[in-house]
Amino acid sequence: MRPSGNPVFCALDTTDTARAVTLARSLKGTVGGLKVGMEFFNANGPDGFRQVAEAGLPVFLDLKLHDIPNTVAGGIRAVLPLKPAIVNVHAAGGPAMMRAAADAAAEAGDSRPLVIAVTVLTSMDEGDLAATGISGTPRDQVLRLASLARESGLDGVVCSAHEIEPLRAELGPDFKLIVPGIRPAGADVADQKRIMTPEQACALGADILVIGRPITGAEDPRRAAEDISASLAPALG
Ligand code: C5P
């Protein structure tokens, strides 16, 4: 899904509704969508979400649900009236949970959100995985969980830019790859470690680029978003 052909979803990582709404309004027409996560939603709830969505852009509700199937299905059902464009769950919750999430989302019919899996958090390395009882590399685990997500009826995964190529090869052209950790050339890297430029990630086959601070932290966020989108024109053909 690339609403309006623009793959950039701007992450609004704030608890401040007024700031989020101002950004949402000013970015309309320059990005394909917005993302709000648990920081914003826990502070402002459905009403805050509605205010952001009123700007008219698709919104990815990034709550990373992880619970028993019945509870995750209920959590998804509860947000369907908000008409999020994308919701997500942890693939580690297993196939029954992911199937329940997909089935709950399908109840929204034509306005159903994409249901995306989080595989291995990029903050975890091989040692962290071993500590949780999982042997093998993060990359092996990402591929295993992504395959499971597809078999369980989910639409795609969140992944690092460096995982785009193996995931595309393994899971085919229709599985959505949503990619954070993106930095325009010359931008402040901040706490992101394994970054890629928007052009590189799109050329490799990312469907959606989640970009936060390079836009929201810019002196002129609209201008920053326009520059990023313009830089993508060649990669998008
Ligand atoms: O500001 P920045 O561009 O780093 O924001 C990236 C967004 O993507 C944040 O909302 C962050 O929580 C999210 N994210 C990430 N890395 C992941 C998964 C999500 O940076 N592996």
Boltz pocket constraint, residues with backbone or C-beta under 6 A from the ligand:
constraints:
  - pocket:
      binder: B
      contacts: [[A, 11], [A, 13], [A, 37], [A, 120], [A, 121], [A, 122], [A, 123], [A, 158], [A, 180], [A, 181], [A, 182], [A, 189], [A, 192], [A, 210], [A, 211], [A, 212], [A, 213], [A, 214]]
      max_distance: 6.0
